[in-house]
Structures are given as structure tokens and as C-alpha cells.
Amino acid sequence: MVKVYVAGAYSADNAIKLFGNMRRGMQLAMKVFQKGMAPWTPWFDYHFGLMGDDKFPKVHDFYDYSLAWLEVSDAVLVVPENVEGSKGTKREIARAEELGIPVFWSMKELLKFKKTQESE
């Protein structure tokens, strides 16, 4: 099964935008799953934030945790909205490129990649 890291803007300057970013990311991760791939995405980490205390988790803990999953992924799929202002997404894309992990900007591109992986 192709492992896909779904990346995109998370933080925002208000709750409405934050929840919009989360919704778009989670919806795209669900589409990846429905297409027979194994998505992982930072937007599902909100559970840890709700369960944590004042000592854990910190923002850098989330970054490190997310990158650990990115580094074992077969591909990265980017939610294109709001990426230009997202430092975290830019770091994720740069890390994927350093590791030779392909980065896709559309489901159509990702599905082509999936076919090539399945035919190997």
C-alpha cells in the first residue's frame, strides 16, 4: 500500500481559518484513503493537543513527530490552499525533496504515481 504524507497549511490567525485548513487536509486524507492508499497527516494530531498537559506537546514536538512520518512515506500530497504562507509546509516539501520523495500537488498526479508503484 502506498504511504502518503498529506501536507498543507495548518496554523492560521483565527479559529475559522484554522478549522478550514484542518477540514481541507482531513478531507484530502480521506480521499487518499478511499483510493486505496495509506494517508498520514498532521491534522489528525489535534487529539494529542487536547490530551496533552502544559509540558507536552510543544510545537517542535509536533514538527519532529510529523517529519518522522514524512521520512517513511512513499509520496507527499500537498493541499494547495494557503501554502505560500505556511513555513511548516515549505519545510515538509524541502525535506521530501532532500530525501527524493516525490511531491504531488493534485490527486490526479498522485494516482498516476500509485499506478506505477503497483506495476513494479
C-alpha positions as CSV (number, residue, x, y, z in Angstrom):
1,M,0.0,0.0,0.0
2,V,1.4,3.4,-1.0
3,K,2.0,5.6,2.1
4,V,1.1,9.2,1.5
5,Y,2.0,12.1,3.7
6,V,-0.7,14.8,3.2
7,A,0.8,18.2,3.8
8,G,-0.5,21.8,3.9
9,A,-1.2,24.8,5.9
10,Y,-2.3,24.1,9.5
11,S,-1.9,27.3,11.6
12,A,-3.9,30.4,11.0
13,D,-4.5,33.8,12.5
14,N,-8.0,32.9,13.6
15,A,-10.1,29.8,14.5
16,I,-12.2,29.9,11.4
17,K,-9.2,29.7,9.1
18,L,-7.5,27.1,11.3
19,F,-10.6,24.8,11.1
20,G,-10.8,25.4,7.4
21,N,-7.2,24.3,7.0
22,M,-7.9,21.2,9.1
23,R,-11.1,20.4,7.2
24,R,-9.4,20.6,3.8
25,G,-6.5,18.5,5.0
26,M,-8.6,15.8,6.6
27,Q,-10.9,15.6,3.6
28,L,-7.9,15.2,1.2
29,A,-6.5,12.5,3.5
30,M,-9.9,10.7,3.4
31,K,-9.8,10.8,-0.4
32,V,-6.3,9.3,-0.4
33,F,-7.6,6.5,1.9
34,Q,-10.7,5.9,-0.3
35,K,-8.3,5.5,-3.3
36,G,-6.6,2.6,-1.6
37,M,-3.6,4.3,-0.1
38,A,-2.4,4.8,3.5
39,P,-2.5,8.5,4.4
40,W,-0.9,10.2,7.3
41,T,-1.4,13.8,8.1
42,P,-0.6,16.3,10.9
43,W,-4.2,17.4,11.1
44,F,-5.2,14.3,13.0
45,D,-2.7,15.3,15.7
46,Y,-5.3,17.6,17.3
47,H,-6.1,14.7,19.6
48,F,-2.7,14.9,21.2
49,G,-3.2,18.7,21.8
50,L,-6.5,18.0,23.5
51,M,-5.0,15.3,25.7
52,G,-1.6,17.0,26.5
53,D,-0.6,18.9,29.5
54,D,1.5,22.1,29.9
55,K,4.7,20.1,29.4
56,F,3.8,18.1,26.3
57,P,3.3,18.5,23.4
58,K,5.1,21.6,22.3
59,V,5.0,22.8,18.7
60,H,8.5,21.5,18.0
61,D,7.4,18.0,19.2
62,F,4.7,18.0,16.6
63,Y,7.1,19.1,13.9
64,D,9.6,16.3,14.8
65,Y,6.8,13.7,15.0
66,S,5.4,14.8,11.6
67,L,8.7,14.7,9.9
68,A,9.3,11.2,11.2
69,W,6.2,10.1,9.3
70,L,7.1,12.1,6.2
71,E,10.5,10.4,6.1
72,V,9.0,6.9,5.8
73,S,6.3,7.9,3.2
74,D,6.3,6.9,-0.4
75,A,4.9,10.3,-1.6
76,V,3.7,13.7,-0.4
77,L,0.4,15.2,-1.4
78,V,0.1,18.9,-0.8
79,V,-3.2,20.8,-0.1
80,P,-2.5,23.8,-2.4
81,E,-4.6,26.4,-0.4
82,N,-2.6,28.7,1.8
83,V,0.7,27.1,1.2
84,E,2.5,30.3,0.3
85,G,2.3,31.5,3.9
86,S,3.0,28.1,5.6
87,K,6.5,27.8,6.8
88,G,5.8,24.2,8.0
89,T,4.6,23.1,4.6
90,K,7.6,24.6,2.9
91,R,9.9,22.7,5.3
92,E,8.0,19.5,4.6
93,I,8.3,19.9,0.9
94,A,12.0,20.7,1.2
95,R,12.6,17.6,3.4
96,A,10.8,15.4,1.0
97,E,12.8,16.7,-1.9
98,E,16.1,16.2,0.1
99,L,15.1,12.5,0.6
100,G,13.9,12.0,-3.0
101,I,10.3,11.5,-2.0
102,P,8.0,12.7,-4.8
103,V,5.8,15.7,-4.1
104,F,2.4,15.9,-5.8
105,W,0.0,18.9,-6.0
106,S,-3.1,17.0,-7.2
107,M,-4.8,13.7,-6.7
108,K,-4.6,13.0,-10.4
109,E,-0.8,13.2,-10.3
110,L,-0.7,11.0,-7.1
111,L,-2.9,8.4,-8.7
112,K,-0.5,8.1,-11.7
113,F,2.3,7.5,-9.2
114,K,0.2,4.9,-7.4
115,K,-0.2,3.0,-10.7
116,T,3.5,3.0,-11.3
117,Q,4.1,1.7,-7.8
118,E,1.6,-1.1,-8.2
119,S,3.0,-2.2,-11.6
120,E,6.5,-2.6,-10.1
